[in-house]
């Protein structure tokens, strides 16, 4: 069996879940993980015979993918902002929209040092670790309520040689002696009514703790983080959120009522309301 034949197997077995172009893209990533090949090498070496252990590894990955498990969980890894990250079902798979949020912060703070950042609901640690790597000379904290998530975040800090300081706590009750220059969060924001709109492999496999909020209080975590910011954000400091695309106006109004200023609602690459930045002036 060679790579060309294994790709044909992937195409047949996954056709009910993905378009053919998606399957080819997935296969190339799997080939990079299992065989260490880039896309061009997959093409050049498609006739090369695979050893049985390598072939078995492809089949195992394919069988897991057939059940709807996201590719990143099958491989146990993904990439975010050009950096490698371990992932498991205890953490959300990092999204391109979150890279846009991180890019916004990096653009605002490039060349600045001696500042303190905190990422609330850090999950895999992708935001905190990326900021620590891309904004050297600053101190970055990451906070999460999930012990299992923090295990992944710590492993990712080690993987990327990052010095993020992680804390296990619930932001709804957490108090800190630190004062921060920047607070960032991508908290749970999908309402229960929106579950039906989700891709099944997300709903079935990604952690609900990091995804969902009640229909009655969709901004519960935003309000808690805003309250935390009122106590722990330095004068003139900035608060950044990734938000529910349907709740942009409501999020802005909540922040305005909390006396934040310079509120900016920003769209993502798909033209959806996705990010908010605001300033605390005491």
N, C-alpha and C positions, 0 to 999 in steps of 0.2 A: 504493500500500500504506500502511495506517495502523497505529497501535499495536494496535488491536483485532485486526486480521488477523495481525499478527506474533505476538501472544500465542496465537492459535489455532494458528499454525505450531509454536510452542514446545511447546504442549500435545500435539500429534500426534507430534512428533519425539522428545519426551523421556518419553513415557508409559511406556516400558519400564524407565526408570531411576528415576522419581520419581512420587509421588502428585500428583494434580492441584493440591492446595493448595500443595505444595512447588514445583511448576512456577510457579504464580502468584507465590509469594514470590520465587523466583529471578528471574523476569521483572522484577518491580518493582525488584530490586537492579540488574539489568543496565540497566534504563531509567534509573535514577539515575546509573549510570556513563556511559552513552553520551549520554543526552539531558539529564541534569541535572535530572530530574523526581523529585519525591517521590511517594509512593503516591497521594495525592489527585489530584495533577496528571496522573498516568497515567490515572486514571479520567476526569477532565474533558476530557483532550485525546486520548482514544482514537480519535476520528474524524479527527484531523488527519493530513494526508498527510505522509509522510516523504520527505526528499530521498534520492536514490540512495546517496550516501556513508553516510548514517545508516542506511538500510535494510541496506546491505552490512555495516555494523558489527554489527548485530543478527544477521544470518545467520552471520557469522563466529563470533560468540560461541556461537550455537546449535550450529553444527557441532562446535565443540570440546567443548561440553557433552555432545553425543551420544556422544563417544568415552569418556566417563567422567571427563574431567579435572574436578577440583573447581572450582566456580565462582570461588573466591578466586584460583586460579591463572590461570583464563581472564581475569579482570579485572586480575590483578596487584596486588590490594589487598584489605584487609579492615579490620575494626574490632576493637579490643580495649580493654575498659574505657573506651569512649567516645573513644578516640584512633585516628587513622588509621595503618595500617601497610602498607608494601609487602611482598609475599610472592612467592616463586618456588619451583619444585620443589626448591631447595637448602635450604629451611627448612620446618619444620612449620607447618601452619595453626594459629594460636592457638585454643585450645578454651575453652568456658565454664567448665570445671572449673578451668582455670588462672587465670581471673579470680577464682574463689573463693579460691584460694591467695593471690593478690595482695591481695584484700580483707582477708584475715586479717592479713597483715603490716601493711597500712595502718592497720587498727584498733588493732593493737598499738603502732604507732609514730607515730601522728598527733600533731602538736604537738611532736615531738622533733626536735632539730637537732644538727649536729656529729657525726653518726655515719657509719660506713662500711659499705656494703652490697656484696656481690658475688653476681652471678647466674651460676651455673656451667652451661654448656651453653646459652648465651643465645639461640642460633638467630636469629630475627628481631629479638631485642632487646626483645620485648614486655614481659617482666617487668621488666627493668632500666630501660627507658625510662619505663614507667608509674610505677615506684617513684620515679624521679628527678623526675617531674613532679608526683606527688601528695604527695611528702614533701620539700618544698623545704628547703634548708639542710643537706642531707646529700650525701655523695659516693657515687656508685654506679659499680661496675665490672661489666663483662660479659666472660665468658671463653668461648671456643669453640674446638674443634679444627679447624673447617672454615673455610678462607679464604673460600669462596663465601658461607657463612652470614654471616660478619662483614661482607662487602660490603653485604649487605641490612641488617644491623643498623646500620651506619654511615649508610646512606641513611635509615633510619627515625629515627635520632637527629637528622639534619638536618631531616627532615620535621616533627618535633615540637619543634624548637628545644631539644634536650636535650643535656646535657653528660656523658653516660655515657662512661666510659673503657673502651675495648675492648682485649682482649688475645687473641692467637691462641696457644693452648696446649692440651695434653692434661692433664686433671686428674689422670690416673694417674701423671704424672711432674712435675707443676707444683709449684713452690715460690714463695712470695711473701714479700717483706719486710714487706708490709702486715699489719696486724692488723685484723680486721673485727669489727664489732658484730653483723652479721647475714649469714648465708650462706643462699642460697636456690637450689634446683635442681629442675628437672623433667627428669631424665636419661632415657636410654633404659630402658624397663622391660618391654617386651612380649616374652615368650619365643617361641621358634620354634614351640612347640606351639600357641600362641595365634593364630598367623597365620590359621588357617582361620576364626576367629571374626570377623575384621576385614572391614569393608566393602571391596569390591574396589577402589573408586576411591581409598581410602587406601593399600592395599597396592601398587597399581600406580603411584601418582604421588607419594606423599610419601617423603622421604628415609629409606632404611632405616638409615643411620648414626645417625639421631636416634630411631629407633623400637625396634630389636631388640637383645636380648641372648640369650646361649645358655641352653638349658634347665639346664645344669649350674651356671652362675653367674649367676642372675638379678639378684643384688644387687651385681654387680661394681662398678658406678659409685657406688652408695650407700656401699659400703665405702670406695672411694677418696675420696669427698667427706667421709666421716666422718673418715678419716685426716687429710685436709687440714684439717678443722675442728679437730682436736686440736692442730695446730701453729699455725693462723692465726686461730682464733676467740678473741676476748677473753674474759677471765673473766666469766662471767655472760651471755655472748652467746648468741644463739639461732640454731638451724639449722632451716630449713624444707624439706620435701620434698613434691613431688607423687609419688604412689606407684601401683604396680600394685594394683588393688582386691583381688586374690587373695593379696597378699603383705604385708598389713598387720601381722599378728602376727610374721612373720619379720623385717620391717623394724624393728619395735619391739624385738625381741629382740636384733638386731644392735647397735642403738644402746645398749641397756642394757648389753650386754657391753663396749661401748666406754667405759662409765662416764658416759654422758650421763644427765641427770636431768630431772625435770618433763616426761616424755614424754607427749604428747597425740596420740592417733590420732583424726582427724576425718573424718566422712562428708561427701560432696558432696550436692548437691540431689537426686540420685537415690537417696540412701541407701546409697551404696557407700563403703567405706573408700578415701579418696583423698588425704589430707594428713596429714603428721606434723610436729609441732613439738617440739623438745627444747632443753635448755639445757646449756651446758658450765660446770661449776663446778670450778675447779682447786683 
